[in-house]
Amino acid sequence: MTSEALLDDTWEEDRMGTRADTHYAYEPDVVYSPGETLREWLDEHDMTQAELAARTELSTKHIDELAAGIEPITDETALSLERVTGVPASLWSRLEASYRR
């Protein structure tokens, strides 16, 4: 098939209501809690939850509940995590929003 014929076929499909350029939103089958990402970060940086708690000025219990996916990451907590981890607060917030929906 020539490129000209291919263009004609595409145009015909569009004219009949079929759109070749339709985009679909990606929706994963599994969504992990932001706590999973937090635990991975801690492991990669050889930091304990107690050390993170001290650096973020959050309680150890709060960090433990974040890591377990029990406690949600608020905007304020995301900013605290950003200051210590370097991971943007916007990423923490997006992970939280995806997990809680």
C-alpha positions in Angstrom: 0.0 0.0 0.0 1.4 3.4 -0.9 1.7 6.2 1.6 -0.9 8.2 -0.4 -3.3 5.3 -0.1 -2.6 5.0 3.6 -3.4 8.6 4.0 -6.6 8.2 2.1 -7.6 5.2 4.2 -6.9 7.1 7.4 -9.0 10.0 6.1 -11.8 7.6 5.3 -11.7 6.1 8.8 -11.9 9.6 10.3 -14.7 10.6 8.1 -16.7 7.5 9.2 -16.3 8.5 12.9 -13.3 6.4 13.7 -10.4 8.5 15.2 -6.9 7.1 14.8 -5.6 9.7 17.2 -7.9 8.9 20.1 -6.1 9.0 23.5 -7.0 6.9 26.5 -6.0 7.7 30.0 -3.7 5.1 31.6 -5.2 3.5 34.6 -2.9 0.9 36.3 -4.3 -2.3 37.7 -2.4 -1.8 40.9 -1.8 1.4 42.9 0.7 1.4 45.7 0.5 3.6 48.7 2.9 6.5 48.9 4.2 4.7 52.0 5.7 2.0 49.7 7.6 4.8 47.9 8.7 6.2 51.3 9.9 2.8 52.5 11.9 2.3 49.3 13.4 5.7 49.7 14.4 5.0 53.3 16.0 1.7 52.2 17.9 3.2 49.4 19.3 6.0 51.7 20.0 3.8 54.7 17.7 5.9 56.9 15.4 4.6 59.6 11.9 5.8 60.2 13.1 7.3 63.5 15.8 9.3 61.7 13.2 10.6 59.2 10.9 11.5 62.0 13.6 13.5 63.7 14.5 15.3 60.5 10.9 16.1 59.6 9.9 16.9 63.1 7.1 14.4 62.9 6.5 11.7 65.4 7.9 8.2 64.8 4.3 6.9 65.0 3.2 9.3 62.3 6.1 8.2 60.0 5.3 4.5 60.7 1.6 5.1 59.8 2.7 6.9 56.6 5.0 4.1 55.6 2.2 1.5 56.3 -0.3 3.5 54.1 -2.6 4.1 57.1 -2.1 7.8 57.5 -2.6 10.1 54.4 0.2 12.4 53.3 -1.1 15.9 53.7 0.3 19.0 51.9 2.2 20.0 55.0 3.6 16.5 55.4 4.6 16.4 51.7 6.5 19.6 52.2 8.3 18.2 55.2 9.2 15.0 53.2 10.4 17.2 50.3 12.8 19.1 52.6 14.4 15.9 53.9 14.2 13.5 50.9 14.5 15.9 48.0 11.4 14.3 46.4 9.1 17.1 45.3 6.0 17.6 47.5 3.9 17.5 44.3 5.0 13.9 43.7 4.0 12.9 47.3 0.7 14.6 46.8 0.0 12.9 43.4 0.9 9.5 44.9 -1.5 10.1 47.8 -4.3 11.3 45.5 -3.9 8.2 43.3 -3.9 5.9 46.2 -6.9 7.3 48.0 -9.3 7.6 45.1 
